[in-house]
Amino acid sequence: MQLQLHLIHIHNITLLEGDDDKISKKIKRANEALKYYNKLYLIFFKNYKQEAYVLGAQSRNDVASVEQNINTLTSFSTESIKELKSIGSFKGDVSLKSALRQIVSFYDSEAKKDFPIITDFYIKKDNFEKLGKIMNSKKKKNITKDDVNKYNKSVKDFNRVNAKMNLQRKNHIDIWNNSVEKFFDKHTN
């Protein structure tokens, strides 16, 4: 390998500039991969963070905030799915984009299908607790079996959907993280 050196002399400092060596090429590849990753990561993070706001509102039992944040997550995920269509692959590699599409589709489905079931539970729970307070001041026989069955069904639905969402969330986050690691391993070494 022939190395060309260029001397630059400034303020009594001599800099040697040579052809791209292995390290320079690796840094260049890493920079290109990082630029692509950052574009995708911003899409991921926007949805990830918005979902965290929904979950935080749920933990506070703040139904109005849950609904507001679900609407924002729906908007973000729908926008992100469209945005992903305009982003190409990285040097023919679609693995990172594909992992992002999967997790954004999960957020979209979660916002449109699963979170409304959770929100419905909180509304029913609130109504049931209000009814319970009223009934505690009256005789227990005034609580109908239908009221109890509806509440119990909403609890069962809540638990089922929440468990499903938690498992899917973990799986999609794992897929995303593994894809990021493989992407950088492939494109920076």
CYANA upper distance limits for C-alpha pairs under 8 A (distance plus 0.5 A):
  3 LEU  CA     18 GLY  CA      6.86
  3 LEU  CA     19 ASP  CA      6.58
  4 GLN  CA     17 GLU  CA      8.47
  4 GLN  CA     18 GLY  CA      5.88
  4 GLN  CA     19 ASP  CA      6.46
  5 LEU  CA     16 LEU  CA      6.69
  5 LEU  CA     17 GLU  CA      5.98
  5 LEU  CA     18 GLY  CA      5.13
  5 LEU  CA     19 ASP  CA      7.83
  6 HIS  CA     16 LEU  CA      6.24
  6 HIS  CA     17 GLU  CA      5.52
  6 HIS  CA     18 GLY  CA      6.90
  7 LEU  CA     14 THR  CA      7.15
  7 LEU  CA     15 LEU  CA      6.40
  7 LEU  CA     16 LEU  CA      5.55
  7 LEU  CA     17 GLU  CA      7.00
  8 ILE  CA     14 THR  CA      6.17
  8 ILE  CA     15 LEU  CA      5.63
  8 ILE  CA     16 LEU  CA      7.02
  8 ILE  CA     17 GLU  CA      8.21
  9 HIS  CA     13 ILE  CA      6.13
  9 HIS  CA     14 THR  CA      5.05
  9 HIS  CA     15 LEU  CA      6.90
 10 ILE  CA     14 THR  CA      7.08
 20 ASP  CA     24 SER  CA      6.02
 20 ASP  CA     25 LYS  CA      6.67
 21 ASP  CA     25 LYS  CA      6.72
 22 LYS  CA     26 LYS  CA      6.60
 23 ILE  CA     27 ILE  CA      6.60
 24 SER  CA     28 LYS  CA      6.65
 25 LYS  CA     29 ARG  CA      6.69
 26 LYS  CA     30 ALA  CA      6.57
 26 LYS  CA    188 THR  CA      6.54
 26 LYS  CA    189 ASN  CA      6.95
 27 ILE  CA     31 ASN  CA      6.55
 27 ILE  CA    188 THR  CA      8.08
 28 LYS  CA     32 GLU  CA      6.83
 29 ARG  CA     33 ALA  CA      6.68
 29 ARG  CA    187 HIS  CA      7.03
 29 ARG  CA    188 THR  CA      5.98
 30 ALA  CA     34 LEU  CA      6.44
 30 ALA  CA    184 PHE  CA      8.08
 30 ALA  CA    187 HIS  CA      7.26
 30 ALA  CA    188 THR  CA      5.14
 31 ASN  CA     35 LYS  CA      6.70
 32 GLU  CA     36 TYR  CA      7.02
 33 ALA  CA     37 TYR  CA      6.59
 33 ALA  CA     90 PHE  CA      8.15
 33 ALA  CA    184 PHE  CA      7.50
 33 ALA  CA    187 HIS  CA      6.82
 33 ALA  CA    188 THR  CA      7.58
 34 LEU  CA     38 ASN  CA      6.44
 35 LYS  CA     39 LYS  CA      7.00
 36 TYR  CA     40 LEU  CA      7.14
 36 TYR  CA     90 PHE  CA      7.53
 37 TYR  CA     41 TYR  CA      6.34
 37 TYR  CA     96 LEU  CA      8.46
 37 TYR  CA    180 VAL  CA      8.48
 38 ASN  CA     42 LEU  CA      6.63
 39 LYS  CA     43 ILE  CA      7.51
 40 LEU  CA     44 PHE  CA      6.85
 40 LEU  CA     97 LYS  CA      7.67
 40 LEU  CA    100 LEU  CA      7.80
 41 TYR  CA     45 PHE  CA      6.37
 42 LEU  CA     46 LYS  CA      6.61
 43 ILE  CA     47 ASN  CA      7.15
 43 ILE  CA     80 SER  CA      6.86
 44 PHE  CA     48 TYR  CA      6.49
 44 PHE  CA    100 LEU  CA      7.11
 44 PHE  CA    103 ILE  CA      8.36
 44 PHE  CA    104 VAL  CA      7.57
 45 PHE  CA     49 LYS  CA      6.30
 46 LYS  CA     50 GLN  CA      6.70
 46 LYS  CA     76 PHE  CA      7.87
 47 ASN  CA     51 GLU  CA      6.65
 47 ASN  CA     73 LEU  CA      6.94
 47 ASN  CA     76 PHE  CA      6.77
 47 ASN  CA     77 SER  CA      6.88
 47 ASN  CA    104 VAL  CA      7.53
 47 ASN  CA    107 TYR  CA      7.52
 48 TYR  CA     52 ALA  CA      6.87
 48 TYR  CA    107 TYR  CA      8.49
 49 LYS  CA     53 TYR  CA      6.95
 50 GLN  CA     54 VAL  CA      7.05
 50 GLN  CA     69 ASN  CA      7.34
 50 GLN  CA     72 THR  CA      7.79
 50 GLN  CA     73 LEU  CA      6.21
 51 GLU  CA     55 LEU  CA      6.77
 51 GLU  CA     69 ASN  CA      8.18
 51 GLU  CA     70 ILE  CA      8.22
 51 GLU  CA     73 LEU  CA      6.98
 51 GLU  CA    107 TYR  CA      7.86
 52 ALA  CA     56 GLY  CA      6.49
 53 TYR  CA     57 ALA  CA      6.65
 53 TYR  CA     66 VAL  CA      8.39
 53 TYR  CA     69 ASN  CA      6.93
 54 VAL  CA     58 GLN  CA      6.70
 54 VAL  CA     65 SER  CA      7.96
 54 VAL  CA     66 VAL  CA      5.69
 54 VAL  CA     67 GLU  CA      8.43
 54 VAL  CA     69 ASN  CA      5.80
 54 VAL  CA     70 ILE  CA      6.71
 55 LEU  CA     59 SER  CA      6.73
 55 LEU  CA     66 VAL  CA      8.16
 56 GLY  CA     60 ARG  CA      6.95
 57 ALA  CA     61 ASN  CA      6.68
 57 ALA  CA     62 ASP  CA      5.74
 57 ALA  CA     63 VAL  CA      7.69
 57 ALA  CA     65 SER  CA      6.25
 57 ALA  CA     66 VAL  CA      5.69
 58 GLN  CA     62 ASP  CA      6.58
 58 GLN  CA     63 VAL  CA      7.55
 58 GLN  CA     66 VAL  CA      6.55
 61 ASN  CA    122 TYR  CA      7.60
 62 ASP  CA     66 VAL  CA      6.64
 63 VAL  CA     67 GLU  CA      6.65
 63 VAL  CA    119 THR  CA      7.11
 63 VAL  CA    122 TYR  CA      7.36
 63 VAL  CA    123 ILE  CA      7.85
 64 ALA  CA     68 GLN  CA      6.71
 65 SER  CA     69 ASN  CA      6.49
 66 VAL  CA     70 ILE  CA      6.51
 66 VAL  CA    119 THR  CA      7.72
 67 GLU  CA     71 ASN  CA      6.74
 67 GLU  CA    119 THR  CA      7.84
 68 GLN  CA     72 THR  CA      6.94
 69 ASN  CA     73 LEU  CA      6.55
 70 ILE  CA     74 THR  CA      6.55
 70 ILE  CA    111 ALA  CA      6.07
 70 ILE  CA    115 PHE  CA      7.72
 71 ASN  CA     75 SER  CA      6.75
 71 ASN  CA    111 ALA  CA      7.99
 72 THR  CA     76 PHE  CA      6.58
 73 LEU  CA     77 SER  CA      6.41
 73 LEU  CA    107 TYR  CA      7.88
 73 LEU  CA    108 ASP  CA      7.81
 73 LEU  CA    111 ALA  CA      6.81
 74 THR  CA     78 THR  CA      6.54
 74 THR  CA    107 TYR  CA      8.32
 74 THR  CA    108 ASP  CA      6.31
 74 THR  CA    111 ALA  CA      6.00
 74 THR  CA    112 LYS  CA      7.13
 75 SER  CA     79 GLU  CA      6.58
 76 PHE  CA     80 SER  CA      6.44
 77 SER  CA     81 ILE  CA      6.64
 77 SER  CA    104 VAL  CA      6.36
 77 SER  CA    105 SER  CA      7.65
 77 SER  CA    107 TYR  CA      6.86
 77 SER  CA    108 ASP  CA      5.61
 78 THR  CA     82 LYS  CA      7.04
 78 THR  CA    108 ASP  CA      7.12
 79 GLU  CA     83 GLU  CA      6.64
 80 SER  CA     84 LEU  CA      6.54
 80 SER  CA    104 VAL  CA      7.61
 81 ILE  CA     85 LYS  CA      7.26
 81 ILE  CA    101 ARG  CA      7.36
 81 ILE  CA    104 VAL  CA      7.38
 81 ILE  CA    105 SER  CA      7.80
 82 LYS  CA     86 SER  CA      7.82
 83 GLU  CA     87 ILE  CA      7.44
 84 LEU  CA     97 LYS  CA      8.03
 84 LEU  CA    101 ARG  CA      7.69
 88 GLY  CA     94 VAL  CA      8.32
 89 SER  CA     93 ASP  CA      5.85
 89 SER  CA     94 VAL  CA      5.34
 89 SER  CA     97 LYS  CA      7.54
 90 PHE  CA     94 VAL  CA      7.07
 94 VAL  CA     98 SER  CA      6.36
 95 SER  CA     99 ALA  CA      6.69
 95 SER  CA    179 SER  CA      7.12
 95 SER  CA    183 PHE  CA      7.90
 96 LEU  CA    100 LEU  CA      6.67
 96 LEU  CA    176 TRP  CA      7.92
 96 LEU  CA    179 SER  CA      6.12
 96 LEU  CA    180 VAL  CA      6.87
 96 LEU  CA    183 PHE  CA      7.13
 97 LYS  CA    101 ARG  CA      6.59
 98 SER  CA    102 GLN  CA      6.77
 99 ALA  CA    103 ILE  CA      6.91
 99 ALA  CA    172 HIS  CA      8.42
 99 ALA  CA    175 ILE  CA      6.94
 99 ALA  CA    176 TRP  CA      5.87
 99 ALA  CA    179 SER  CA      7.09
100 LEU  CA    104 VAL  CA      6.51
100 LEU  CA    176 TRP  CA      7.01
101 ARG  CA    105 SER  CA      6.44
102 GLN  CA    106 PHE  CA      6.73
102 GLN  CA    172 HIS  CA      7.65
103 ILE  CA    107 TYR  CA      6.79
103 ILE  CA    172 HIS  CA      5.95
103 ILE  CA    173 ILE  CA      7.71
103 ILE  CA    176 TRP  CA      7.81
104 VAL  CA    108 ASP  CA      6.63
105 SER  CA    109 SER  CA      6.60
106 PHE  CA    110 GLU  CA      6.39
106 PHE  CA    168 GLN  CA      8.30
106 PHE  CA    169 ARG  CA      8.21
106 PHE  CA    172 HIS  CA      8.22
107 TYR  CA    111 ALA  CA      6.53
108 ASP  CA    112 LYS  CA      6.65
109 SER  CA    113 LYS  CA      6.07
109 SER  CA    114 ASP  CA      7.45
110 GLU  CA    114 ASP  CA      5.19
110 GLU  CA    115 PHE  CA      6.29
110 GLU  CA    165 MET  CA      7.84
111 ALA  CA    115 PHE  CA      5.88
111 ALA  CA    116 PRO  CA      7.76
112 LYS  CA    116 PRO  CA      7.42
113 LYS  CA    117 ILE  CA      7.68
114 ASP  CA    118 ILE  CA      7.20
114 ASP  CA    161 VAL  CA      6.97
114 ASP  CA    165 MET  CA      8.03
115 PHE  CA    119 THR  CA      6.57
116 PRO  CA    120 ASP  CA      6.49
117 ILE  CA    121 PHE  CA      6.82
117 ILE  CA    157 ASP  CA      7.85
117 ILE  CA    158 PHE  CA      7.22
117 ILE  CA    161 VAL  CA      8.00
118 ILE  CA    122 TYR  CA      7.04
118 ILE  CA    158 PHE  CA      6.04
118 ILE  CA    161 VAL  CA      7.95
118 ILE  CA    162 ASN  CA      7.93
119 THR  CA    123 ILE  CA      6.84
120 ASP  CA    124 LYS  CA      6.62
120 ASP  CA    154 SER  CA      8.28
121 PHE  CA    125 LYS  CA      6.33
121 PHE  CA    154 SER  CA      5.97
121 PHE  CA    155 VAL  CA      7.20
121 PHE  CA    157 ASP  CA      8.46
121 PHE  CA    158 PHE  CA      6.72
122 TYR  CA    126 ASP  CA      6.50
123 ILE  CA    127 ASN  CA      6.67
124 LYS  CA    128 PHE  CA      6.34
124 LYS  CA    151 TYR  CA      7.18
124 LYS  CA    154 SER  CA      7.81
125 LYS  CA    129 GLU  CA      6.50
125 LYS  CA    151 TYR  CA      7.62
126 ASP  CA    130 LYS  CA      6.73
127 ASN  CA    131 LEU  CA      6.55
128 PHE  CA    132 GLY  CA      6.40
128 PHE  CA    151 TYR  CA      7.54
129 GLU  CA    133 LYS  CA      6.73
130 LYS  CA    134 ILE  CA      6.86
131 LEU  CA    135 MET  CA      6.46
132 GLY  CA    136 ASN  CA      6.38
133 LYS  CA    137 SER  CA      7.04
134 ILE  CA    138 LYS  CA      7.09
135 MET  CA    139 LYS  CA      6.75
135 MET  CA    140 LYS  CA      6.64
135 MET  CA    142 ASN  CA      7.34
135 MET  CA    143 ILE  CA      7.25
136 ASN  CA    140 LYS  CA      7.29
138 LYS  CA    142 ASN  CA      7.92
143 ILE  CA    147 ASP  CA      7.22
143 ILE  CA    148 VAL  CA      7.98
144 THR  CA    148 VAL  CA      7.09
145 LYS  CA    149 ASN  CA      6.58
146 ASP  CA    150 LYS  CA      6.56
147 ASP  CA    151 TYR  CA      6.75
148 VAL  CA    152 ASN  CA      6.55
149 ASN  CA    153 LYS  CA      6.50
150 LYS  CA    154 SER  CA      6.74
151 TYR  CA    155 VAL  CA      6.80
152 ASN  CA    156 LYS  CA      6.69
153 LYS  CA    157 ASP  CA      6.57
154 SER  CA    158 PHE  CA      6.44
155 VAL  CA    159 ASN  CA      6.65
156 LYS  CA    160 ARG  CA      6.64
157 ASP  CA    161 VAL  CA      6.48
158 PHE  CA    162 ASN  CA      6.31
159 ASN  CA    163 ALA  CA      6.50
160 ARG  CA    164 LYS  CA      6.69
161 VAL  CA    165 MET  CA      6.52
162 ASN  CA    166 ASN  CA      6.59
163 ALA  CA    167 LEU  CA      6.76
164 LYS  CA    168 GLN  CA      6.63
165 MET  CA    169 ARG  CA      6.34
166 ASN  CA    170 LYS  CA      6.67
167 LEU  CA    171 ASN  CA      6.69
168 GLN  CA    172 HIS  CA      6.54
169 ARG  CA    173 ILE  CA      6.55
170 LYS  CA    174 ASP  CA      6.57
171 ASN  CA    175 ILE  CA      6.65
172 HIS  CA    176 TRP  CA      6.61
173 ILE  CA    177 ASN  CA      6.57
174 ASP  CA    178 ASN  CA      6.49
175 ILE  CA    179 SER  CA      6.49
176 TRP  CA    180 VAL  CA      6.70
177 ASN  CA    181 GLU  CA      6.81
178 ASN  CA    182 LYS  CA      6.66
179 SER  CA    183 PHE  CA      6.36
180 VAL  CA    184 PHE  CA      6.78
181 GLU  CA    185 ASP  CA      6.64
182 LYS  CA    186 LYS  CA      6.51
183 PHE  CA    187 HIS  CA      6.60
184 PHE  CA    188 THR  CA      5.98
184 PHE  CA    189 ASN  CA      8.34
185 ASP  CA    189 ASN  CA      6.56
